[in-house]
Amino acid sequence: MNRDWVLFHLAEAADALRQAIEEIKESPDYGDPEFAVDMQHIYHHINTAWNSRNSEPSDVEPGSDALFTAWSKLPVDLEMMAL
């Protein structure tokens, strides 16, 4: 696992989630459009952490549009269980 890369994206997701929570609490005008943008940002980082977890540092540093798109997608290899 590329721990530094995973930790970066999980920290980014946590920051974005905290910010979204604060905006929802504080802004009476916060609605679906803002929520959609915030959730896309949060999911991008969570999905990237999972989908690229085994990438080599040399693969993630320069990045590419194709990798960005692929890594941002919902995981297909992670079973989502209802709790």
Order of alpha helices (4+ residues) and beta strands (2+ residues): alpha-alpha-alpha-alpha
